[in-house]
Structures are given as structure tokens and as C-alpha cells.
Amino acid sequence: MTHWRFMDYQDAQGENLVRKWYDAQIPPVRVAVMWAIKEVSVTEELSENPTFNPLTLEHVGLFTLRVSPEINRKKRQFRAIGFWSLADHELILAGGCEKSGRVMIPPGAYENVLDIQLRYYRSGIGTICQHPF
């Protein structure tokens, strides 16, 4: 049973930003992200799912889906990044990054999604569409 619906943010030009990030990843990362989305969507209580991470402090309002696929015998950490929808039980994906210690690739990925969230809710810039994958 699905408890959470994932949506994707599209910028003013119609580009699906999480899809752009996802398509740039290698297959083990894509599989891990797809699995995380499916796993979280059927989780009734998000706080019980270790993949789902609501962010705090300067990134409050955002969440990440944490995945750590093994690539060349080494675990690497990736994050799909999103923000809460105003609709009940709906989450909006808007980007992604790789995390290595305190370093984000690309730099400022969380801040970028915060800016997207602000532009979307305050100025109506961009649209939300059904998550396609």
C-alpha cells in the first residue's frame, strides 16, 4: 500500500531537475535511488525509515533519501533531495548530490533546493509533475 506519493519539480523551462541528476548517475546509483523511492513510498511512518532523512537547522523544510551503493568495492553516499509538499502525504524531489564527508558534489546542492522551494512557493516559479520512475 502506498502511503507517500513522490512528485518532481520542473523549472520554468520545463526541465525535471531530479531526473536530470538521476540520468547523470551510473546504474548502481540509479537502482539504489529507485529502490529508496519505492521503499519510502510504502512506509507509513517516515521516522521509522532510515533512508528518509528530514533536514534541520539551516536546511529545515528539506529531506533527503540516503543511499550508499557499492561502487568498485567502495560504498559511496548519494542523496536525492526534496521538499515537503503542501498536499497531504506528498513529497517533491528537486535535485541530488553525492556526499563525501562534509563535501557535497555539486557544492551547494541543499541551498539550491532551498532556493527552488522558495521560488516555487513564494513566486509560483516552476511546476510539479508526477514522478516518472
C-alpha positions in Angstrom: 0.0 0.0 0.0 1.4 3.4 -1.0 1.4 6.0 1.8 3.6 8.7 0.2 3.4 10.0 -3.4 6.6 11.4 -5.0 6.4 14.3 -7.3 9.1 16.1 -9.3 9.9 19.8 -9.6 10.2 21.1 -13.1 11.9 24.5 -13.5 10.4 27.4 -15.5 11.8 25.9 -18.7 10.1 22.6 -18.0 13.3 20.7 -17.1 12.8 18.0 -14.5 15.8 18.7 -12.2 15.8 15.4 -10.2 15.5 13.5 -13.5 18.5 15.4 -14.9 20.6 14.5 -11.8 19.3 10.9 -11.8 20.1 10.3 -15.5 23.7 11.6 -15.0 24.4 8.8 -12.4 25.8 5.4 -13.0 23.5 2.3 -12.9 24.2 1.3 -9.2 23.2 4.8 -8.0 20.1 4.9 -10.2 19.0 1.4 -8.8 19.6 2.5 -5.2 17.6 5.7 -5.7 14.7 3.9 -7.4 14.7 1.4 -4.5 14.7 4.2 -1.9 11.8 5.9 -3.5 9.8 2.7 -3.6 10.7 1.8 0.0 9.8 5.3 1.3 6.5 5.4 -0.6 5.2 2.3 1.2 6.4 3.5 4.7 3.5 4.6 6.8 5.7 6.5 9.4 8.6 8.2 7.8 10.6 8.5 11.0 10.8 4.7 11.0 12.6 4.6 7.7 16.4 5.0 7.9 16.5 6.0 4.2 14.4 9.1 4.8 16.2 12.0 6.4 14.4 15.2 7.2 17.0 18.0 7.3 17.3 20.5 10.2 18.9 23.8 11.1 19.6 25.9 8.0 18.1 23.3 5.7 14.8 22.8 7.6 11.9 22.0 5.2 14.1 19.7 3.1 14.6 16.0 3.2 17.0 13.5 1.6 16.7 10.0 0.6 20.1 8.5 1.6 21.6 5.7 -0.5 25.0 4.1 -0.3 25.6 1.9 -3.3 28.9 -0.1 -3.5 30.9 1.1 -6.5 34.3 -0.5 -7.2 34.2 -2.2 -3.8 33.7 1.1 -2.0 30.5 2.5 -0.6 29.7 6.0 -1.8 26.9 8.2 -0.4 24.3 9.8 -2.6 21.3 11.9 -1.7 18.1 12.6 -3.6 17.0 16.0 -2.3 13.4 17.3 -2.0 11.0 19.4 0.0 7.6 18.8 1.6 4.5 19.4 -0.5 1.5 21.3 0.9 -0.6 18.3 -0.2 -1.1 15.5 2.3 1.4 12.6 2.0 3.2 14.1 -1.0 7.0 14.7 -1.3 8.6 16.8 -4.0 12.0 15.8 -5.4 14.1 18.6 -6.8 17.8 17.5 -7.0 20.5 15.3 -5.8 24.1 15.1 -4.8 27.0 12.9 -3.7 28.2 13.4 -0.2 31.8 12.6 0.8 32.4 13.6 4.4 31.4 17.3 4.6 31.8 17.8 0.9 28.8 18.0 -1.5 29.1 17.3 -5.2 27.8 19.5 -6.6 28.6 22.2 -3.9 25.6 24.0 -2.5 23.1 21.2 -3.5 21.0 21.7 -0.4 21.0 25.5 -0.8 19.9 25.2 -4.4 16.9 23.1 -3.4 16.0 25.6 -0.7 16.1 28.3 -3.4 13.9 26.2 -5.6 11.4 25.6 -2.8 11.3 29.4 -2.0 10.8 30.3 -5.7 8.1 27.7 -6.1 6.0 28.6 -3.0 6.5 32.4 -2.9 6.6 33.2 -6.6 5.0 30.2 -8.3 8.1 29.6 -10.4 8.2 26.0 -11.8 5.7 23.2 -11.8 5.2 19.9 -10.1 4.6 16.7 -12.0 4.1 13.0 -11.2 7.4 11.2 -10.5 8.1 9.2 -13.7 10.4 6.5 -12.4 
